Amino acid sequence: MNQNQRKQAAALSYNPDGAAAPIIKAKGKGIMADQIIEAAKQSNIPIQEDPGLVELLGQLEINEAIPEDLYQAVAEVFAFVYRLDKRLDP
């Protein structure tokens, strides 16, 4: 398996009272991606699979705000998480 075929993951954080945009909290490939995904599962954090988006997020640095050209794609991820939270909220 070559470098481009390895599993990738990125974790985002957004605080509407803080930063103007979501920031990259973690990113990785291969084993690191597996660890990020496992940590999310253990913390009951929803996971959205989007290989194209994670490839772009992987180019950013940890604690870097996402650029404006990714706002729409990341907003869709946060909307997915919001809808999922609403379904699970008793």
Beta strands, then each sheet from edge to edge (+ up, - down):
strand 1: 8-13
strand 2: 23-29
sheet 1: 1+ 2-
end
